[in-house]
Structure formats: C-alpha cells, structure tokens
Amino acid sequence: MTTTDANKATWLTQDAYDRLKNELDELIANRPVMAAEINERREEGDLRENGGYHAAKEEQGKQEGRIRQLEDLLRNAKVGEISTTDEVAIGSVITIAFDGDPDDTERFLLGSREIGATTDIDVYSAESDLGSALVGHKVNDTVTYQAPNGAELSVKILNIEPFEG
C-alpha cells in the first residue's frame, strides 16, 4: 500500500469487513433480479407514464451506487485488530471532556461509520479535525483543534478503551 493509499485507507474490524463483503455479494447477486424487474416494467407500456419502470430504474441506480461505494471502501480497507494501546488510535473508543466544562463529556469510536453501523456508539473519522488531533495522545492529555466553523476548541482525554463491536 502506498502512502497515498494508506491515507485513504479505512480501518475496519474483521467482522465489519465480512459484513460489508456479504452486503456487496448480495447486491451483485441481485443484479439479474433488478434487470428482470426493469424489463418487466418496461413491457407495461409508455415509459413516460410508467411509474413502476422509473421506480425500478431509481432502485437500480441506488444499488449500483452502493456497490461502487462498497467496492471502493473494501479495496481501500485496512483490516486490523482492535487497538489495545494506551494512545488514541483508529479503533479506540475515546471519552473526552470539553475544556471549561468537565461535565460536558462525549464518548465515541474513532474509525469508520461502517464499523459503527453495528453499534449505537457515535463514530468520528480519524480524518476529522477532532480525530486527527487526538491520534497519538494519551489519557489526561489536553488537545486543541480547530473546529469546522474556525473556532479553536480544547478537549481533555478522559478514557481510551478498545472497541468491542
């Protein structure tokens, strides 16, 4: 994997990778069914006024978009073990407190939304402003980052734990 590829890589657990691969396989296997549905609807008559045909074509477009998304995601996936270090890394569940308000805490997974799809925990990308600022830091470190709105925010890392999803 080149450096550019590593920067595009999405970290996934083996379970998440397998789940996404199964979804991709099912979508690809469904292509002939979708094509048959479109042909069936096409034979119903005038295509300008054929709602079933247009709905089937729209559904086909959504499925093809998801296939491309999954293929790209899996092609660039880095399947790895859950982080067990004492530093923030992709695959860590992090609890932070916002500077100035120790009661204002947030707990989230640093990784891919595709990993978090199987759990109810919030997921932040390692490429996000907050995520990239936290990587490599330890419990009790205070980290300052620039929010998307331009404001500088500081957070204190309260806890780092491995993702158990």
N, C-alpha and C positions, 0 to 999 in steps of 0.2 A: 504494500500500500504506500503510495507516495505521500509526501507531506500534505499536498493539496487534498488528496483523498482522505487522509486522517482528519483534516479539519472538517470535512463534510460528513465524516462517519457519525452514525447514530448508534449509541451504546444500547444494546438490548440484552436482557437475560435470555438464557436458552429457551425458557418457557414462552417468553414474548415472541422470540424469533419463530418458534414452532407454531404458535397460534396464528401469526401473520402469514406464514408459509401455507398453512392449511386454508386460510381465507383466500389467499391468492389461487391456490389449486382449485378450490371450489368455484371461484369466479371464472377461471379459464375453462373449467369443465362445463360451465353453464352457457358458454358462448353459443353452441349449436342450438340450445333451447331458446335462447334470446333471438337468434336468427330465424328460427322457425316461427316464433311469435310474431316477428315483424312481417314475414311473408304471409302469414295467415291474415293479419290485419290489412295488409296491402291489397289482398284479394277481395276485401269487403266493399271496394268501390272508390269513389272520388277521394284522392288523397288530401285535397284542400279541406274537406269537411269530415275527415276521418280521425276522430279524437283518439280512438284506440291505437291507430298506427302511430300518431305523434307521441302518445304516452309511451309506447313500446320503444320508439326511437330515442326518446329522452332517457328512459331507463337504461338502454344500451349505452348511451353516452356516459351516464354516471358510472356504470360498471366498468367501462373501458378506462375512464379517468382513475378509478380506484385501482384497477390493475396496474396502470402505469405508475401510480403513487407507490404501491406495494413493491413493484419490481425495483424501483429506484431506491426505496428505503432498504430493502433486503440486500441489494447489490452493495450498498454503502454501509451495511450494518457491521458493527463490531460486537460480536457475541462474547460476553465475558462473565466472569464471576462477580458476585456481589462484593463491593468494596468493604473491607474489614479494617482499613487503616484508621488512624486517629486524625487524619486530614480529610477535608472535604474533597470528594472525588465523584465522578459520574457514578450513579448507583447508590449514593448516600441519601439517607433521609436526614434532613437538617432542621433543627429548631433554632429560630433566630428571634431576637427582641429588637425592636426599633429603638434607636437612640433617643433618650429623653422620656421613654415610656416603657419600663421593664414589663408591664402587664400586657403590652401590645405585642404578642408573640405570633409567630407563624411557623407551621411545620409543613415541609414539602419534600418531594423527591426531586433530586437533581438528575435529570435524564431525558427520556423521550416520552412524549404523550402516549405513544403506542405501548409503552411499558405500563404506564399508569392507567391504561384503559381497563385493566382487570382489578382495579382497586379504587377506593374513593379518595385517596390522597391527592392533593394538588401536585402538579408536576411543573417544574421550571426547567427550561433548557439550559444546558451548560454554556450555550452561546448568548444567553440573555445577559443584560447588563449586570443583574444581581448574581446570576450563576457564574459568569466568568470572573467576577470579583471574588467570589467565595472559594473557588477551587484552590486547593493547596493550604488553606488556612485551618486552624485548629480551634477546639473549644476554648472559649473566653477571649478569642481574638475579636477585635472590633474592625470592621471592614467598611470603607466608604466607597460608594459607587455613584455614578451619575444615572439617574432615572431617565426614562424616555422623554419626559417633559423638561429635562435640563436641570432639574433640582438635584443637589447633592444630598444623598441620604447615607446614614451610618446605621449599621446593624451589628449586634453582638451575637456571636455564635454560642448558643446555649448547650446544644447537644448534636452529636453526629452518631448515626446508627446505620447498620446495613439495611437495605431494602429487603423485606421478607415477602414480596409479592409473588 
